[in-house]
C-alpha cells in the first residue's frame, strides 16, 4: 500500500509540473516575442545591464519548451541553442538571482557548452530570472565575462531592478496585444451592427443626452431625404425633417417628436407620425424607442425604431369603406403595432445568444470527457468553466432585462452571505483552507458582495502566513451581530498593518512595504486597487469598512452592509 501511495503521489506531482509548464509556455507565447526582433527598449535594457555589471557580454534569454532564444545580446551575436545546453535553464524557475564568479569551478555549469568552449568560455556569470506576477518563469537577463570576477551586492540589486523593467515592458506588450485583439473584435462587431442597420427596412434614429442627432441608418436617410445633422438643435428637428402628426397636416411640436419623448420620458411606444420629405410621397410611420444609459446609470441618449405603415394606413382607410372587414383588419394592425413596440427588447435579448452557445459547446465537451481518472482534471476544468459561463450568462441576462425595463440600478435581494463567501473562495481556486464561519442572510447586491468577499479573502491569502517560517496563511471569514447590525470580517495571520496606515490602505494605488516571500525571496506586492474596490462596494451598500489588528497576529478587515434584522445563516 505504501509503494502504491508513493507512486500515485509521484504521478500527481508529475502531472502538476506538466500543467505548470504548459501554463508557463502559454504565458510566454502570449507575448509574441519568440522568433521576433527585439524592440529598441529591450535592447537598451540589455545594454544597460552590461554597463551596470561592467562586463562585455549580456543577453535577454527566453526559455521555450526545447530551446533557449537569445532575443537580444550585447558583445556577441545571439541566437538559439538547445535548452539542455542553456546555463539559465538550470535555475531560471527558482526565482532567485544567480551569481557565479567562475563557472569552471561550479559543478552546475562546469560541463556546460557555454563554459567548456563548445559554445563559449563563460567564467563570471550572473542572471536575473524573469517571472510574471502569476509566477510563470519566462527566461532570464544574463550578464557574463570570459574571465573570472565578481559583482557587488549593489550591482546585483540593480540587475534585479532591470529585470523588473523587462517584466514591465513584457506586461505592456501583452496588454497591447490584448487591446489589439479586443479592438479587432469591436471593429468586427461594429461592422456587423452597421451591416444589420443598413439592411433592415426599419428606420433607426439616435440622439445623444443633449438631444442632438447622432445616427440615421439607411432607411432613416431615405425616408427623411437627408442624413443626421448633429448641429441641428432638437427644436429644429420637426421642421428640418418635415415631421407631422398622424393626420399628415399638423406640424409636430418638440414635445411630440418620438425621439424627444423617449429621451425625456424614458420610453415611447407606438407613436404615429407622417414624414413628408421633399420629392417623396408622405410616409406614415409608427415609432417605438427608449432612453439609453451607461453602466453607471449616467444618460447615454435615446434610440427610436420606426416602421413604415403607409400601406397599412391606406388599407385601413379602404377598410373603413368596407364595414364588413373593418374589425378584423383593425385587430391585425394592432397586433403589428404591439410587436413593433417590443422590437428593442427582442433585439437586446439576442445578445444572450453567444454566451448560450459557449455554454452549449462546453456541455458537449463535458459529455466527451467521460471515463477514467486521467480525464478527471479536464472534467473539473470544464465544470468550472461552465459554472463561470452560467454566472456570466445570469449576470448578462439580468443587466439586459434591467436595461429593457428602463431600470438604472440593480434591485438588492436577500442572499446567504455564507454561500457567497464559499463561492468566492472557490473562484480563487486556492489550496489553502479558508475557514468560513456562520454568516447571516442580508439584503444586498449578490454579485458585488461576492466580488467584495473574493477581494478580501484573496488579499488575506496574499499577505497572510508567517514569512519567516514559510507557513501557509490562515484566513477566517466570520460575522458578529452588534447593536448597529451585522459586522462581517476577514482575518489573516500575516504581519499586520501599522495603525497609521489602516485608513490609507483603502485608498486607490496604496501599497505598503511587504516582507519577502520565503519561496522566491521577492517582495510580496499587489496593485493597490483591491481594498479600494472593496470600499466602493461597501459605500454603495451604505455600509462602512475598516481594519483592526488581529489578536492572534495579522490584520482583520471588518465591514457592514445592511441594517439590523437579518437572521443568521444555519451552520
N, C-alpha and C positions, 0 to 999 in steps of 0.2 A: 504493500500500500504506500509505503514511504517513497519508493522509487517511482511509482506511478504518479504520485502527487508532485514530486520534484520535476518529473518530465513535463507534466501539464503546466507547471509554473514557468518552466523554460520556454515552452511553446507560447504561452501568453505573453511573456516578456519579448520574445522574438516578434510576435505579431504587433505588439505595441511599438517596437522600434521600427518595424516596416511602415506602419501608419505614419509615425512621426517623420520618417524620411520622405514619404510621398507628400506630406503637407509642406515639408521644407522645400522640396523641388517645385511644388506649385507656387509657393511664395516667391521663389527665385524666378520662375517663368513669368509671373505677373509683371515683373519689372521690365521685361523685354530687352535686357542688356546683353545677354549671351549672343555671340556672333554679330554684335553691332559695334560700331565705332564709338569710343568713349567721347563724351562731350567735353568742352573746354573746362568746365567746372571740375569734373572728376580728374582730368589731367593736372589741373592746378593743385588740387589737394595732394595728389601723389608727389608732385614736385616739392611742395612744402614739407611733406613727410620726410623726404630725403634730406632736405635742408635742416630740419629740426634735429634729425638723428646724426647729421654730419657725416653721412655715408654717400657713396656714389650711386647706389642702386636702391630702387624702391618699385613696388608693383602693387596693383589692386587685383587680387585673386578672387574669382568666383568659382565655387566648387559645385560642379554638376554631378550627375549620377556616376559618371565614369571618367571624368576629366577635370583638370584644373585649367580654367580660362583666365589668362592674364589680360584683363581688359585694357589696361594701360600700364606702361612701365617707364622708368627713368634709369638711364645708364646702360641699358641693354635692350635688345629687340624682344619684346614679349611675344608670347604665343600660347598654344595649347600643349598640354602634356598629360599623360595618364594620371588619373587620380592616385593610383597606387604609388607613384613616384613623387607626389607632392609632399613637401615638408609641412605645409599649413594644414593639409587634410588630416594629419595625425592628431591635431588638437583643436581645430577651429570651433568644434561644437562644445568645448569645455567652458567657453565664455570668459577665459582669463587671458591677460596679456602674457606672451611668452618672450623671454629674454635669454639668449644663449651666447656667451662671449666667444666660444669656439665650438662650432658644430662637430668638428672631428672628435672632440672629447666627450660628446654627449651620445650615449648608446642609442637614443631615439633616432638620431639623424646621421650617425656616422656612416651608415651604408647607403644613404640616400643618393640618388643620381645627381642631385644638386650639390652634393658635398664631395663625392669621390671623383668628380671630373667628367662623368658621362654627360651631364647637362650643365654643370657649373662647379665652381670651387668655393662654395659659401663657407665663411668662417663666422664672423659676427652676424647674428641673426635675431631679429625681433619681429613679432607680428601681433596685430590687434584684431580680435575676432569681430566680425560684422554680424550682429544679432538683432533681429527685428523685435518690436515690442511684444510680439506673440511668442518670442523665444525661438524663432527659426534662424539657425546659423546659415548665412549665405556665402561666407568666404572670409577673407582677411585683408587687412592693409599690412604689407610686409616691407621691411627695410633690411638691407644686408650689405656686407662688405666681404671682400676676398681675403682680408687679413683679420686676425683676431682683434677684439676690442671690447668695449663695454659702453652702455648708455646709463646716464644718471636717472634717478627717480623722476626728476622734473622732465627730462626728455621723454621717458616712458609715459608720463601723465599727459604731455602734450600730444603724443601719438594717439593715446586713447581719445583725447578731445577730437582729433582729426577723424578718428573712426566714427565718432558721433556725428560729425559734419557729413561724412559719407552717407550714414544712415538717414540723415535728414534729407539729403539730396535724393536718395533712393525713394523715400516716402513721398517727396514732391513728385517724382517721376511716376510713381504708382498712382497718385491722385490725378495727375494729368491724364494718364491713360484711362482711368475710370471715368473722368469727366468727359473725355473724348467719346468714350463708348456711350455714356448717357446722352451726350449731345446728339450723337448719331441716331439713337433710339428716339429722342424727342423730335428730331427732324423727320424721321420716318413717320412717326405718329402725326406730326403736323401735316405732312404731305397727304396722309390718308384722310385726315379730317377735312383738308381743303378739297380733296377729290370728292368726298361724300357731299360736302356742302355745294360743290359745283355741279353735282349730278342730280340731286333730288329736285323735284318740282314743287318744293315748298320754299317760300321766301323766308330767309332768316336775317334779322337785323339785330344789332347790338349797340349798346352805348356804355360809356364809362360812368363812374359815380357822379360826374358833373352833368350827365345827360347828353353830352356831345357824342355824335355817332362815331363808332369805331369799326363797324363791319356791315357790308351788304354782300350777300352771296350772289351767285349768277342770276338766280330767279328774281331776287330783290332788285338788282340792277336793271333787268329787263322790264319789270313791272313799273318801276319808278322813272325809267328813262334816264337814269344818272347813277353815279356811284355815291357812296357815303362821303359827306363833306364834314370833316371834323371841325372846321372853322365856323360852321353854322351854329348859332345859339339854339337851344331847344325850342324857344318861342317861334323860331323861323321854320321849323320842320314842316308844319302843316301847309304853309304857303309854298315853300320851295318844292315840296314833293307832291303837291296837289292832292291833299287828303280831305275827304268829305265824309259826312255821316252816311248811314246806310241808304238814305233817300237819294244820294248822288248829287244833291244841290246845296246842302247846308255845310259850309266850311267847318272843319274840326277846330275846336279851340284846344289850347295846350293841355288842359285837364282831361280831355277826351282822347288824346293820342295814346294808343295802346302801349307804346314803349315808355312814355312818361308815366302812365298808370302803373305799369309793372315796377318802375323804379321807385315810385312814391308809396304805392300800396303793398308792394311785395309780390303781388300776383295779379294777373289778368287772364280771364278765361272767356273765350267765345265772343270777343269784341268784334263787331262787324263795322266795316267802313268801305268806302269806294276810293280807288286810286284813279285819278284822271290825268295821266301823263300826256304831255303834248304829242300829237300824232298817233295816239293809240285810242282804242275804244275804252270806255270806263270799265274798270275791273273791280268786282266785288270780292272782298276777302274777309276771312274770319281769322282773328289773331288771338293767340294764347301765349303767355310767357310769364316770367318771374324774375325777381331780383336775384343777383348773384353775390356771394360773399366769399372772402378768403377763409383759410383755415382758422385764422384768429378772430373771425367774426367781422372784420372790417369790410365795408362795402366794396364790391368789385365792379358793379354796374348792373345791367339788365339785358335780357335777351328775349326776343319775341319771334315766334314762328307763325307764318301766315299761309293759309290755304286759299287757293283761288276757288271761289264759289260762284263765279259769274254765271256759269251754265246752270248751276243748281238754282240760283235765284230766278233765272229765266224760266226754268222748268216749274218753279213754284208759282210764278205769275201765270203760266199756262194752266197749271193745275187748279188755280183759283177759278178759272173759267170752266173747269171740268169738275163739278162738285162731287161727282161720284168717286173720284180718285184722290181728292184733296187730303183727306185724313191720313191715308196710307203713305202718300208721298211726304207729308209733313213729318211723320214719325221717322222715316228713313233719314231725312235731313237732320233731325235732332240727334239721332244716333251718330251720324257722321260728325256733328259738332262736338259731341261728348268724347269721341275717340281722339279728335284733334286736341281737345283740352288736356289729354293725358300724354301728348306727344313728348313733351320734355321729360316727364318721369320715365317713360319707356326707354327713351334714348339713354338716360343715365343708368338705367338698370343694365344695359348692355356692357357697361364697364366691368361688371362682375364676371363676365364670361371667361376672360383669360385666366383668372385665378381658379375658377372651377375646372378649367382644362388641366392646369398644373396638378390639381388635386387628383383628377381622374388618372392622369399618367402615373402619378406616384402610387395610386391604388393598384394599377396594372403591374407596376414594378414590384410592389409588395407581394402580389399574387405569384410573381415569377420566383421570388426568393423564398422558396419553401424547402424544408427538409435539411437535416444535417446541422451540426453545431458550427460548421465552417461559415455558414451564412447568417448566423445569429447576429454578429455585429452589423452586417448590411441591413438586416431587417430592422434592427434598432434604429439605424440611421434614417431609414425610410419612414419608420413610425414617427420619429422625432420631427422629420421634415413635414409629414402630414399634419401633425399637431400644430406646427407653426403656420402652415398654409391655412388650416382651418381657423386659427385665431386671426390671421390676417384677413381672411375672407369675411369672418364675422365683423371685424372692425370696419372693413371697407363697406360692407353692406349697411352697417349702422350709420356710417357717415353719409353714404349716398341717400339713405332713407331720410336722414335729418335734412340734408340739402333739398331733397324733393319736397319735403313738408315745409320748407322755409324756416327751419329751426336754426338759430345761430349758436346755440350752446347744447351740450350733451346733458341729458337728464341724469342725475345721480340715481343709484339704486342700492338696495340693501344687499350686501355681499358678506361672505365669510372671509374675513381678513386672513385667517389661518390658511385657507385654501389658496388665497393669492400668494401668501408667503411661500408655501410649498411649490407652487408653480414657478415663482421667481427663482428659488433655489435650483429647481430642475432645469430652468433655462440657462443657469450659469454652468451647468454640466461639470460641477466640481467633485473631486474625490473626497474632499473634506466633509465630515459630518457637521451639518448645521442644525442645531437644536431649535426647533420651533415649538414654543410653549403654547399655552391656552390663550387664543386670541379672540376678540369679540366679533360680532356682526356689526357692521357700520354702514351708514348711507354715504356712498362716495362714488367717484368715477373708478370702476374696477381696472380699466386699462392704465390710467395714470398711477393709481396706487400700486399696481403690480410693478410698474417701472420704478416707482419710489423705493419699494422694498428690494428690488433687484439691485438698484444702485447702492443702497446702504449695505446690503449683505456683501456685494462684490467689493465695496470699499473696505469692509471689515476683514474679508479674506485677504485682500491685498496688503493691508497694513498690520494684520494680526500675527500672532506667533512670536516666540522668543528668538530674535535673530541670532543672538549669541549661541543659543543652544540648538539652533536648526530645527525647532519643534514646529509641528503643524499648528496652524491657528485654531482657536476655539471661538466659535461665533454662536450667540444665542439671540433669538427673536422672541420678545416677550411683551406683556401688556399689564397695566395696573389701573384699576378703577379708583380714581381720586375724586375729590369734591367737585372739580370742574369738568369731569368726564373721563374718558379713556385716554391714558398716556401709553403709547406704544414705544418700544425701544429695540435697538440692535446694539449688542455689546460685543466687544472683541477683547483679546488679551495681549494686544500689541504694546508698543512703547508709550501709547497715550499721546495727548496733545497738551502743550503748556496752557495754563489758564488764560494768558494774554492772547492766545491765538484761537481760542474756541469759537469766537464770533466770526473772526476773519476767514475761517476755513469754508464758510458758506458763501463767500463772495467768489464771483467767477474768476478763473485763472489763478487762484491762490494755491500755491504748492509749498508745503513745509519741508524742511530737510528731513530725510528718512534714513534709517540705518541700512547697512549693506545687506543684500541677500546672501545667506550663508552658502547657497549652492553656486552662485555665479560671482560673488564679490562685488556686484554692481549695486549702485544706489537704487532703492525702490522709489518709484515716482509715478505719478499719474498726470492727467492733462488739466487738473484743476477745475473741471466742469461738473463732476458727478454730484457733489454736495450742493452746488449752486442750483442744479436742476431739481434736486430734492426740495430745496427751499421754495422754488417757484411752484412745484406741485402742491406743497403744503399751503402756501399762500392762497392758491386758487380754491382750496377747500376751507379757507377761513381758519386755518389752524396755526400752530407755532412749532418751530423746530429749534433745538438747542443741543449742546454737547456737554456731558458731565464726565468726571473721572470715574472709571470702573473700580469699585472697591477691591476687586480681585486683581487689579492691574489692567491697564489698557484704557479704552475710551468707550463711552456709551452715548449713542445718539438717541434722543427722545423727541417725539413729535405727537401732536394732537390733530385729529381730523374732523370729528363730529361732536355735536352736543351730547350731554348725558342722556341715558335712556336706552342705549343699546344693550343687548344681553350677551353674556359670554358664550363663546362657541363651545360645543361639547369637546371633552378631552379626546 
